[in-house]
Amino acid sequence: MTQAQASKFTTGLLLAAAGSIAFSGKAIIVKLAYRHGVDGVTLLMFRMLFALPFFLALAWWAGRGKAPLTRRDWVGVVGLGFSGYYLSSFLDFLGLQYISASLERLILYLNPTLVLVLGWILYQRKISHRQGVAMAVSYSGVLLVFGHEISLVGEHVVLGAAWVFLSAISYATYLSYSGQLVQRLGSLRLAGLATSVACLFCILQFVALEPVQALDVAPEVIYLSLLNATACTVLPVLMVMMAIERIGAGLTSQIGMIGPMSTLTMGAFLLNEPFTIWIVLGTSLVLGGVFWVTQTPKVIE
């Protein structure tokens, strides 16, 4: 490996790690904002409103010199933007009102297993024995943390976990259907367009459901939403894309496994969430199962 290649590889590793940690900070910021009496619809609207200019710029930049979208492309972009970024974000924000940031991150990290299940349902792709065992390991980890949290917080954890699990299903649906559109439009262009559509959905939802007085929030909510939109939404998207370009999707995904651990650490220090052996054990099971799923050979055993 030449010095230039080594430098590119190191940069890719750092970008993947930074992107994963930045993504993980989203749940922490949302939990901090909820302490100021804001509701989920308003909080999501502020986040997406501040992120919209960046995503529009990304869509424009990635689409330079390329053919305009067809009607079929626009239908796909709207559908994917709705399921992958609007609905999944909305359900996630609802769930974070009731559960810890650590449990939320573990549930969302089940995405690779949900993609496998959707592939089996939608495309009749078989799930191998190894994949099935890996999924069982991951879900046992989530159930372990879930059981620990319900003993501390109460039955509201069930509602919160259900919202976040539905969020994970919504995003897995986006991943399952986005393959062909990514090939036609490119990952950056699709991400910019789909997230811009999601931003518009979030703004329209606020207009339809909330009174104008809901805009009167504490200054801390504005600051946190701006931080969420930039440092935990736009920048991670760019960093992960740049990492994939340098070291590939597989290694980027593996490095992303530090995300749940960073959420666990930030939750303990910034939110005073419990940091117990049960949570560490559950997190280890989830990460181990997901790693096994992503390493499973494509050949059906």
Secondary structure, 3 states (H helix, E strand, C coil): CCHHHHHHHHHHHHHHHHHHHHHHHHHHHHHHHHCCCCCHHHHHHHHHHHHHHHHHHHHHHHCCCCCCCCHHHHHHHHHHHHHHHHHHHHHHHHHCCCCCHHHHHHHHCCHHHHHHHHHHHHHCCCCCHHHHHHHHHHHHHHHHHHHHHHHHHCCHHHHHHHHHHHHHHHHHHHHHHCHHHHHHHCHHHHHHHHHHHHHHHHHHHHHHHCCHHHHCCCHHHHHHHHHHHHHHHHHHHHHHHHHHHHHCHHHHHHHCCHHHHHHHHHHHHHCCCCCCHHHHHHHHHHHHHHHHHHHCCCCCC
